[in-house]
Amino acid sequence: MRIAYLSADRGIPVFGTKGASIHILEMVNAFSRLGHEVTVFTPVRGVALAPLSADVIEVGAELLLNMERIPGVGIEARARLKERRSMDISTLITAEVLRRHERMPYDMIYERYSLFSTAGIEAAAALGVPCVVEVNAPLLDEQRRFRRLVNAQEARHVARRVFGESTVVIAVSEEVKRHVLSEGGGSDRTHVVPNGVDRKRFHPNVMRTPLCELDGRFVVGFTGSLKPWHGLNLLMHAFRS
């Protein structure tokens, strides 16, 4: 099967150290190990730090203008322009998928959901192929609470279109599934597939160390960046209680 993997988020390089970047690499390599041929479409390629069994097509990179350096542009104006750029990137990715499909047809579109992208559902509809959308977080809520969301109405419209028109929506948790359903996703087309672990790389026999002396004890751990939306404050509050 030939798969077009779309990641339209301007903040996630395919090759990078972010958790989302690692997730993209692992998913694409997993598809490849299953025998599928994958092409990745993204506005930000990044610098290759790990092998990837796929071609990476950079689309719309010229639109990623650093608006922090534009004199006289306020915070809200910069946020509005970034959102507009995200919509433009979505359009460009759709067009590039359709263009490449003419030479070597794709059998499926797989998109990592981002706030302002309808590239997956639009490309799939034009080509008459299935579209699978992976949802990793309630991005609408996160953007409103922790960043800045100027065009909330448009972002919600995009979410409802994507969740409603995709062939299948994959949520990484029950909580994310509830978010998808609340924004128009169909219960019969939305499935929970938790994030996986590479058992060869993180096998207990490899990771265990006698210095920890944790055998038989209840252990809570966290690995990741210290972002507000990860809710570590709730974990620390629970520890104090």
KOLBA-835138 format. One record per residue: residue in one letter; x, y, z of N, C-alpha, C, CB in turn. Coordinates in steps of 0.05 Angstrom, whole numbers, padded with zeros to 5 digits, always signed. Glycine has a CB too. Layout:
N
AXYZXYZXYZXYZ/...
end
This chain:
241
M+00017-00024+00000+00000+00000+00000+00018+00025+00000-00019+00000+00024/R+00010+00045-00016+00024+00070-00016+00009+00090+00001+00028+00081-00046/I+00022+00101+00021+00009+00119+00041+00022+00147+00039+00013+00108+00069/A+00004+00167+00037+00013+00195+00040+00008+00203+00069-00003+00214+00020/Y+00030+00208+00083+00029+00216+00111+00031+00246+00113+00052+00202+00128/L+00011+00259+00124+00011+00289+00125+00014+00299+00153-00015+00299+00113/S+00033+00317+00157+00036+00331+00183+00039+00360+00176+00061+00320+00199/A+00017+00375+00179+00016+00403+00170+00023+00423+00192-00011+00410+00159/D+00029+00413+00216+00035+00431+00239+00062+00445+00234+00035+00416+00266/R+00061+00471+00233+00086+00486+00228+00105+00485+00251+00079+00515+00221/G+00097+00475+00274+00114+00474+00297+00127+00447+00302+00099+00482+00321/I+00122+00428+00284+00132+00401+00288+00150+00393+00265+00109+00380+00292/P+00176+00394+00268+00193+00384+00246+00192+00353+00246+00223+00393+00250/V+00192+00342+00222+00192+00312+00220+00217+00301+00234+00191+00303+00191/F+00240+00313+00228+00265+00305+00242+00270+00326+00264+00289+00304+00222/G+00266+00317+00288+00270+00336+00311+00270+00320+00337+00248+00357+00311/T+00273+00335+00359+00274+00322+00385+00248+00324+00400+00296+00335+00401/K+00228+00337+00389+00202+00338+00402+00189+00311+00403+00184+00358+00388/G+00173+00307+00424+00158+00281+00425+00142+00276+00401+00141+00281+00450/A+00129+00297+00390+00113+00294+00366+00130+00285+00342+00098+00320+00359/S+00154+00296+00340+00173+00288+00319+00180+00259+00321+00198+00306+00319/I+00186+00250+00345+00193+00222+00349+00169+00204+00342+00201+00217+00378/H+00145+00213+00349+00121+00198+00343+00117+00195+00313+00096+00211+00355/I+00122+00216+00298+00120+00214+00269+00140+00194+00258+00125+00242+00256/L+00165+00196+00267+00186+00177+00257+00178+00148+00263+00213+00184+00270/E+00169+00144+00288+00162+00116+00295+00138+00105+00279+00156+00115+00325/M+00118+00122+00275+00095+00113+00260+00102+00107+00231+00073+00135+00261/V+00117+00125+00219+00125+00121+00191+00142+00096+00188+00140+00146+00180/N+00161+00092+00206+00178+00068+00205+00162+00043+00210+00201+00071+00225/A+00142+00045+00227+00125+00022+00232+00109+00014+00207+00105+00027+00256/F+00099+00034+00193+00085+00029+00168+00104+00015+00148+00074+00055+00155/S+00128+00025+00147+00148+00014+00128+00154-00015+00135+00173+00031+00128/R+00157-00021+00161+00163-00048+00169+00141-00067+00162+00169-00050+00199/L+00116-00057+00160+00093-00073+00152+00092-00077+00122+00068-00061+00162/G+00111-00064+00107+00112-00068+00079+00099-00046+00062+00099-00093+00071/H+00091-00024+00075+00078-00002+00061+00099+00019+00052+00057+00012+00078/E+00093+00032+00030+00111+00053+00020+00099+00080+00028+00113+00052-00012/V+00115+00096+00043+00104+00121+00055+00119+00145+00044+00107+00119+00085/T+00103+00166+00038+00114+00192+00032+00103+00212+00052+00107+00201+00002/V+00121+00227+00064+00113+00247+00085+00112+00275+00073+00133+00246+00109/F+00090+00289+00078+00087+00317+00069+00086+00334+00094+00061+00320+00052/T+00103+00355+00094+00106+00372+00118+00117+00399+00111+00124+00358+00139/P+00110+00420+00126+00123+00446+00121+00150+00448+00133+00105+00468+00131/V+00158+00430+00152+00183+00432+00166+00197+00405+00167+00178+00443+00195/R+00217+00402+00151+00232+00377+00149+00249+00373+00174+00249+00376+00124/G+00264+00393+00182+00283+00390+00204+00309+00377+00195+00271+00374+00227/V+00326+00372+00215+00352+00360+00209+00352+00331+00218+00375+00375+00224/A+00358+00313+00199+00356+00284+00205+00375+00276+00227+00362+00268+00179/L+00363+00265+00249+00378+00255+00271+00375+00225+00274+00370+00269+00297/A+00355+00214+00259+00349+00186+00261+00340+00176+00233+00327+00179+00282/P+00343+00151+00227+00335+00141+00200+00305+00141+00197+00345+00113+00196/L+00296+00146+00173+00267+00146+00166+00263+00131+00140+00255+00175+00165/S+00246+00111+00140+00241+00095+00117+00220+00107+00099+00233+00066+00125/A+00224+00132+00090+00204+00146+00074+00217+00170+00061+00180+00154+00091/D+00205+00179+00039+00212+00204+00027+00198+00227+00042+00205+00205-00003/V+00211+00249+00047+00200+00272+00060+00198+00295+00041+00216+00280+00086/I+00174+00304+00036+00169+00327+00017+00162+00351+00034+00146+00320-00003/E+00179+00371+00032+00175+00396+00047+00157+00415+00030+00202+00410+00054/V+00135+00423+00041+00115+00439+00027+00108+00464+00043+00089+00422+00021/G+00111+00487+00030+00103+00512+00044+00123+00523+00063+00078+00508+00058/A+00148+00514+00062+00168+00524+00080+00172+00554+00077+00195+00509+00076/E+00168+00563+00053+00173+00592+00048+00152+00610+00063+00171+00598+00018/L+00131+00598+00072+00110+00613+00087+00117+00616+00117+00083+00600+00083/L+00137+00602+00126+00143+00602+00155+00160+00626+00161+00157+00576+00163/L+00148+00649+00159+00161+00674+00164+00164+00678+00194+00146+00697+00151/N+00187+00687+00204+00191+00693+00232+00178+00720+00238+00220+00692+00240/M+00153+00720+00247+00139+00745+00251+00148+00759+00276+00110+00740+00253/E+00164+00746+00293+00174+00759+00317+00193+00782+00309+00189+00739+00335/R+00204+00781+00285+00223+00802+00277+00211+00824+00260+00245+00788+00261/I+00185+00824+00256+00172+00845+00241+00166+00868+00259+00147+00834+00227/P+00178+00891+00255+00173+00914+00273+00144+00924+00271+00193+00937+00267/G+00133+00931+00293+00106+00943+00293+00083+00924+00291+00104+00962+00271/V+00089+00898+00292+00068+00878+00290+00063+00867+00319+00076+00854+00271/G+00038+00870+00328+00031+00863+00355+00027+00833+00358+00006+00877+00363/I+00023+00824+00383+00021+00796+00389-00003+00783+00375+00019+00791+00419/E-00026+00797+00376-00050+00785+00364-00047+00785+00333-00074+00801+00372/A-00035+00805+00322-00032+00806+00293-00013+00783+00284-00020+00833+00284/R+00008+00778+00299+00026+00756+00293+00012+00729+00294+00051+00756+00311/A-00004+00726+00316-00019+00701+00319-00039+00697+00296-00034+00701+00345/R-00052+00719+00287-00071+00717+00265-00057+00709+00239-00086+00743+00261/L-00033+00721+00235-00018+00715+00211-00008+00686+00211+00006+00734+00208/K+00000+00676+00234+00009+00648+00236-00014+00629+00229+00020+00642+00264/E-00038+00636+00239-00061+00619+00233-00068+00619+00204-00085+00628+00250/R-00066+00642+00191-00070+00645+00163-00050+00628+00147-00069+00674+00154/R-00025+00629+00156-00004+00614+00143-00009+00584+00146+00024+00621+00155/S-00020+00575+00168-00026+00547+00172-00047+00538+00152-00035+00542+00201/M-00067+00555+00148-00088+00548+00128-00076+00547+00100-00111+00569+00129/D-00058+00565+00093-00046+00565+00067-00029+00540+00063-00028+00590+00063/I-00015+00532+00084+00002+00507+00082-00016+00483+00077+00018+00504+00108/S-00039+00482+00091-00057+00460+00086-00065+00458+00057-00082+00464+00103/T-00071+00481+00045-00079+00482+00016-00056+00472-00002-00087+00510+00008/L-00032+00481+00005-00009+00473-00011-00003+00443-00009+00016+00489-00003/I-00006+00432+00015-00001+00403+00018-00022+00387+00002-00003+00396+00048/T-00047+00396+00003-00068+00382-00013-00060+00381-00042-00095+00396-00009/A-00052+00404-00052-00045+00406-00081-00021+00389-00088-00039+00436-00088/E-00001+00388-00069+00023+00372-00075+00017+00342-00074+00045+00378-00054/V-00001+00333-00056-00009+00305-00055-00023+00298-00081-00028+00300-00031/L-00041+00315-00091-00055+00309-00115-00036+00308-00139-00077+00330-00120/R-00017+00326-00139+00002+00327-00162+00019+00302-00163+00020+00352-00159/R+00029+00293-00140+00046+00269-00139+00029+00243-00144+00060+00267-00113/H+00004+00244-00137-00014+00221-00141-00017+00214-00170-00042+00227-00129/E-00015+00234-00188-00017+00230-00216+00005+00211-00227-00017+00256-00231/R+00028+00212-00214+00051+00196-00224+00051+00168-00211+00077+00210-00218/M+00046+00168-00184+00045+00142-00169+00023+00144-00149+00073+00136-00155/P-00001+00133-00155-00025+00136-00139-00022+00127-00110-00048+00122-00152/Y-00034+00142-00092-00035+00134-00064-00060+00118-00058-00034+00160-00045/D-00057+00099-00040-00080+00082-00032-00094+00092-00007-00070+00054-00028/M-00080+00109+00009-00091+00119+00033-00078+00145+00042-00089+00098+00056/I-00093+00163+00054-00082+00187+00066-00083+00183+00097-00098+00212+00058/Y-00060+00189+00110-00058+00188+00139-00049+00215+00148-00039+00165+00148/E-00065+00229+00165-00057+00255+00174-00056+00257+00204-00077+00276+00163/R-00034+00269+00213-00032+00277+00242-00047+00303+00245-00002+00279+00251/Y-00069+00302+00260-00087+00325+00262-00073+00350+00272-00110+00319+00281/S-00077+00373+00259-00068+00399+00268-00091+00419+00265-00042+00408+00253/L-00089+00441+00279-00112+00458+00283-00125+00468+00257-00103+00482+00298/F-00109+00476+00237-00121+00490+00214-00117+00474+00188-00109+00517+00211/S-00114+00448+00190-00109+00432+00166-00133+00415+00159-00084+00415+00169/T-00142+00418+00134-00162+00400+00122-00149+00385+00099-00187+00415+00113/A-00123+00385+00098-00109+00373+00075-00116+00344+00071-00079+00376+00078/G-00117+00329+00093-00122+00300+00091-00150+00293+00079-00120+00287+00118/I-00171+00305+00090-00198+00299+00081-00202+00310+00052-00219+00311+00100/E-00190+00332+00046-00194+00344+00019-00179+00327-00002-00185+00373+00018/A-00154+00319+00004-00139+00302-00015-00153+00275-00018-00110+00298-00005/A-00162+00263+00004-00175+00237+00002-00201+00239-00014-00181+00227+00030/A-00217+00260-00010-00242+00263-00024-00236+00266-00054-00257+00287-00014/A-00216+00281-00061-00209+00285-00089-00199+00260-00103-00189+00307-00092/L-00185+00243-00087-00174+00219-00099-00191+00194-00096-00147+00214-00085/G-00212+00196-00079-00229+00173-00074-00216+00151-00058-00239+00163-00100/V-00199+00159-00038-00185+00139-00022-00192+00145+00007-00154+00140-00027/P-00188+00125+00025-00193+00130+00054-00175+00150+00066-00191+00103+00069/C-00185+00163+00087-00169+00182+00102-00170+00175+00132-00179+00212+00098/V-00147+00169+00143-00145+00163+00172-00132+00187+00186-00128+00137+00177/V-00145+00197+00207-00134+00220+00221-00127+00212+00250-00155+00243+00222/E-00102+00218+00257-00092+00212+00284-00094+00237+00301-00063+00201+00283/V-00108+00235+00324-00111+00258+00342-00096+00252+00368-00142+00263+00348/N-00077+00269+00374-00060+00264+00397-00066+00281+00422-00031+00269+00390/A-00083+00301+00418-00090+00319+00440-00114+00336+00433-00066+00338+00448/P-00129+00346+00453-00151+00365+00447-00139+00392+00441-00170+00367+00472/L-00130+00395+00416-00114+00419+00408-00130+00445+00412-00105+00417+00380/L-00156+00444+00407-00172+00469+00410-00170+00479+00439-00202+00463+00403/D-00173+00461+00458-00172+00469+00486-00144+00478+00494-00181+00446+00504/E-00123+00463+00484-00096+00470+00491-00088+00498+00480-00077+00449+00480/Q-00096+00503+00455-00089+00528+00443-00102+00552+00457-00097+00528+00413/R-00127+00548+00465-00141+00569+00479-00129+00574+00507-00171+00562+00482/R-00122+00553+00521-00113+00555+00549-00084+00563+00552-00118+00530+00563/F-00067+00553+00534-00038+00555+00539-00024+00572+00518-00026+00529+00540/R-00036+00578+00495-00023+00593+00475-00040+00617+00468-00016+00576+00450/R-00046+00620+00443-00064+00642+00434-00079+00632+00409-00048+00668+00428/L-00106+00634+00411-00123+00625+00388-00140+00649+00380-00140+00600+00396/V-00134+00661+00357-00148+00684+00348-00174+00676+00334-00131+00701+00330/N-00171+00659+00314-00194+00651+00298-00205+00624+00309-00187+00649+00268/A-00217+00625+00333-00227+00601+00345-00250+00588+00329-00236+00607+00374/Q-00266+00605+00317-00289+00595+00302-00280+00578+00278-00307+00618+00293/E-00259+00588+00264-00249+00573+00241-00235+00548+00250-00229+00591+00225/A-00220+00549+00272-00207+00525+00282-00227+00503+00290-00189+00532+00306/R-00249+00512+00302-00270+00492+00309-00284+00481+00284-00290+00505+00328/H-00288+00498+00264-00300+00489+00239-00283+00468+00226-00304+00513+00220/V-00256+00473+00226-00238+00453+00214-00239+00427+00230-00209+00464+00215/A-00239+00429+00256-00240+00404+00273-00265+00388+00267-00239+00411+00302/R-00288+00401+00265-00313+00387+00261-00314+00375+00233-00337+00407+00264/R-00302+00389+00213-00300+00377+00186-00282+00353+00186-00290+00398+00166/V-00259+00355+00198-00239+00334+00198-00250+00309+00212-00213+00343+00210/F-00261+00313+00236-00271+00291+00252-00296+00279+00239-00277+00300+00281/G-00311+00296+00226-00336+00286+00214-00333+00273+00187-00355+00308+00212/E-00312+00281+00172-00310+00271+00144-00288+00250+00141-00304+00294+00127/S-00271+00245+00161-00250+00225+00159-00263+00197+00158-00231+00227+00182/T-00250+00179+00144-00259+00151+00144-00256+00139+00172-00243+00135+00124/V-00234+00144+00185-00229+00134+00212-00213+00155+00227-00213+00107+00211/V-00220+00159+00253-00205+00176+00270-00193+00159+00292-00223+00199+00283/I-00167+00162+00296-00153+00148+00317-00146+00167+00340-00127+00134+00306/A-00155+00162+00363-00149+00178+00387-00130+00162+00405-00175+00185+00403/V-00111+00176+00417-00091+00163+00433-00100+00156+00461-00066+00179+00434/S-00123+00166+00469-00134+00160+00496-00164+00162+00496-00121+00178+00517/E-00177+00152+00517-00206+00155+00519-00213+00185+00522-00216+00139+00544/E-00197+00200+00536-00203+00229+00539-00202+00243+00512-00182+00242+00558/V-00182+00237+00496-00181+00249+00469-00205+00240+00452-00154+00242+00455/K-00213+00215+00455-00236+00205+00440-00261+00221+00448-00241+00175+00446/R-00265+00227+00474-00288+00243+00482-00287+00271+00470-00289+00245+00513/H-00263+00282+00468-00260+00308+00454-00269+00306+00425-00231+00318+00457/V-00260+00285+00411-00267+00282+00383-00297+00279+00380-00253+00257+00371/L-00310+00264+00397-00339+00260+00395-00353+00286+00401-00348+00238+00414/S-00343+00302+00420-00356+00327+00426-00353+00348+00404-00343+00339+00451/E-00335+00343+00385-00331+00361+00363-00339+00349+00336-00301+00370+00361/G-00359+00331+00338-00371+00321+00313-00361+00295+00302-00367+00341+00292/G-00343+00281+00316-00334+00255+00307-00355+00234+00311-00308+00248+00321/G-00355+00214+00294-00374+00192+00296-00364+00170+00315-00380+00180+00269/S-00381+00161+00333-00372+00140+00352-00364+00114+00339-00394+00135+00372/D-00377+00108+00316-00371+00084+00301-00345+00086+00285-00394+00076+00283/R-00334+00110+00282-00310+00114+00266-00287+00124+00282-00316+00134+00243/T-00290+00127+00308-00269+00137+00326-00260+00115+00344-00279+00162+00342/H-00234+00109+00343-00223+00086+00358-00199+00096+00375-00215+00064+00339/V-00196+00083+00398-00174+00090+00416-00151+00070+00410-00182+00088+00445/V-00128+00081+00403-00103+00066+00399-00082+00080+00416-00095+00063+00369/P-00076+00070+00440-00057+00084+00458-00029+00085+00445-00055+00069+00485/N-00014+00105+00453+00014+00107+00444+00029+00081+00452+00028+00132+00456/G+00046+00072+00434+00061+00048+00438+00089+00053+00448+00062+00032+00413/V+00103+00032+00454+00131+00033+00463+00147+00013+00446+00133+00027+00493/D+00170+00021+00438+00189+00003+00424+00200-00016+00444+00211+00019+00409/R+00190-00041+00445+00198-00060+00466+00227-00069+00463+00179-00083+00465/K+00238-00067+00439+00266-00074+00436+00284-00053+00448+00273-00077+00406/R+00276-00028+00446+00292-00006+00457+00287-00001+00487+00286+00020+00442/F+00262-00006+00496+00255-00001+00524+00246-00026+00539+00234+00021+00525/H+00258-00048+00533+00250-00073+00546+00259-00072+00575+00263-00098+00532/P+00242-00082+00594+00249-00081+00622+00276-00092+00629+00228-00095+00639/N+00284-00114+00615+00310-00126+00620+00333-00108+00612+00312-00152+00605/V+00328-00089+00594+00348-00070+00586+00349-00046+00604+00344-00061+00557/M+00325-00037+00613+00324-00012+00628+00328-00016+00658+00297+00000+00624/R+00324-00041+00669+00325-00045+00697+00354-00041+00708+00315-00073+00705/T+00356-00028+00730+00382-00024+00743+00379-00030+00773+00393+00004+00739/P+00397-00045+00785+00395-00052+00813+00397-00028+00832+00416-00072+00821/L+00407-00005+00822+00410+00019+00838+00383+00030+00846+00426+00040+00824/C+00362+00025+00830+00336+00037+00835+00322+00022+00858+00319+00036+00810/E+00326-00004+00860+00314-00020+00881+00283-00015+00882+00326-00013+00909/L+00271-00018+00858+00242-00012+00856+00225-00037+00852+00238+00008+00833/D+00238-00060+00851+00222-00084+00846+00201-00088+00868+00241-00109+00846/G+00176-00093+00859+00154-00097+00877+00142-00071+00889+00163-00114+00899/R+00152-00048+00880+00142-00023+00891+00126-00009+00869+00165-00005+00901/F+00106+00007+00878+00089+00023+00860+00105+00047+00851+00062+00031+00873/V+00108+00051+00825+00125+00072+00815+00109+00089+00795+00151+00061+00801/V+00112+00116+00798+00100+00134+00778+00123+00150+00766+00079+00153+00792/G+00124+00151+00740+00146+00166+00727+00135+00183+00704+00167+00147+00717/F+00151+00202+00696+00144+00219+00673+00169+00224+00657+00131+00246+00682/T+00166+00222+00631+00187+00229+00612+00176+00248+00591+00199+00203+00599/G+00189+00271+00589+00179+00290+00569+00187+00318+00577+00149+00288+00566/S+00179+00337+00560+00184+00365+00566+00164+00375+00587+00183+00382+00540/L+00172+00396+00602+00155+00406+00623+00137+00428+00613+00173+00417+00646/K+00116+00419+00598+00097+00438+00586+00072+00439+00604+00089+00429+00557/P+00060+00463+00605+00036+00466+00623+00014+00446+00618+00025+00493+00621/W+00010+00439+00592-00012+00421+00585-00007+00392+00593-00018+00423+00556/H+00017+00385+00602+00022+00358+00611+00011+00353+00639+00052+00353+00611/G+00004+00374+00653-00010+00371+00679+00007+00360+00701-00033+00353+00675/L+00033+00365+00701+00050+00356+00722+00044+00369+00749+00080+00360+00715/N+00032+00393+00747+00024+00406+00772+00003+00389+00787+00013+00434+00767/L-00014+00376+00772-00034+00358+00784-00020+00334+00797-00055+00349+00763/L+00001+00324+00784+00015+00301+00795+00029+00309+00821+00036+00290+00774/M+00041+00332+00821+00055+00341+00846+00035+00346+00868+00071+00366+00840/H+00012+00357+00861-00009+00361+00881-00019+00334+00893-00033+00376+00868/A-00021+00314+00876-00029+00288+00885-00008+00276+00904-00034+00269+00861/F+00017+00280+00897+00038+00270+00915+00037+00283+00943+00066+00275+00903/R+00031+00309+00943+00030+00323+00969+00006+00314+00985+00029+00353+00965/S-00015+00305+00971-00039+00296+00985-00035+00269+00997-00064+00297+00966/
end
